[in-house]
Amino acid sequence: MGVIPKPPQGQFNVLYFASANSFTSKDYDTLPAPLPIGKLFDELEKKHSGIKDKILSSCLVTVNLNYVDVPNGDSEDASSESSVVIHAGDEVAIIPPVSSG
């Protein structure tokens, strides 16, 4: 992964590692901010159909290098289950499980 540019004003970067990078064929995306953490996976699914089931269901997520819990389920109140809000300029990382061999 090369140098990731600063996101445009009012947006944040989502970095893709391991299988998330392979699935999206990208190192990163930018999304508009603010965004409640409970809505993140829905927004990524809109950009990359199938990513929720294949990648996001078993990944870890960080916001500015801090691990966060992403509420499960598709309920409308998913965003109220967590107080984490992603702000402009933040860096979110999608970290799928990795295996060694």
N, C-alpha and C positions, 0 to 999 in steps of 0.2 A: 504494500500500500504506500503510495507516494504521499506527498504533502497535500493535505486537504485544505482547500481555500476557506477563508472565513465565509460564513453564510451571508446571503444578501440581507439587508436590513429587514427586520420583521420576520425572519425565518431562523430555523435551526438545522444543524446537520445530523443525519442519521448515518452512522458508519456501519458497514457490513463486514463481518469477519467469517472466515472458514466457509461453511456451506451456504451461509446467507449471501456471501460474495458470489459464489458460484451460481446460486439460484437467480440472483438479480443481474448478474454480469456487470455489476457496478461496485465501486469502492464505497460510494456514499450517495445519498439523496438529500435534498433540502425540502423541508415542510414549513408551512406557515405557523407562526406562534402567536399567542400562547395556545397550548394544546394540553388538555388533561391527559395524564398517563393512560387512563382507561380507554382513551380514544385512539391511541397510537397504533395498535395492531389493525384497527379498522382502516385507518388512513393508509397504512402500508399495503393492506390487502387491495385497496383501490388502485394502487400503483403497480402491484405485482400479484396478479391473481394466483391464488393457491399458496401463497407464502405463509398464511396463518396456520394451515394444517401441516405443511411440510417442514417449516422452519420455526416459526414463532411459538408453536405449542410447547416446545422443549428448550427454548433458549433463555439465556440470562440477559438482562437489560441494565445498562448503566446510564446515568445522567450526570454529566460532568465528573466521570470516574467513580461515582457512588452507585452501588447496586441498589436497584429499586424493585419493588414488587409490582407487577402489572396485574390488575384484577382480571380474573378469568370470566368467561361467559359473555354472552351478547346482550345482557339485560341493559335497559336504558339507564339504569342507575349505576352502571359500572364505573363511571367517572367519579361518582360520589364515594366509592369505596376507598379511595386513596386521595390524599391531599396534594400529591405531587403534580405540579403543573410544569410543563416544559416551556421555557421562555426563549425569546429571541436571543440568538448567540449561543445557546446551549449546545452541548455535544452529547448525542445519544449513541450508544453502541449496542448493536445486536450481536450477541455472542452465543452461537450454537454450541452444543456439547462437542467436544473433540475427543478423539480416541488416539491412543498411542499403540504402536505395535512393533 
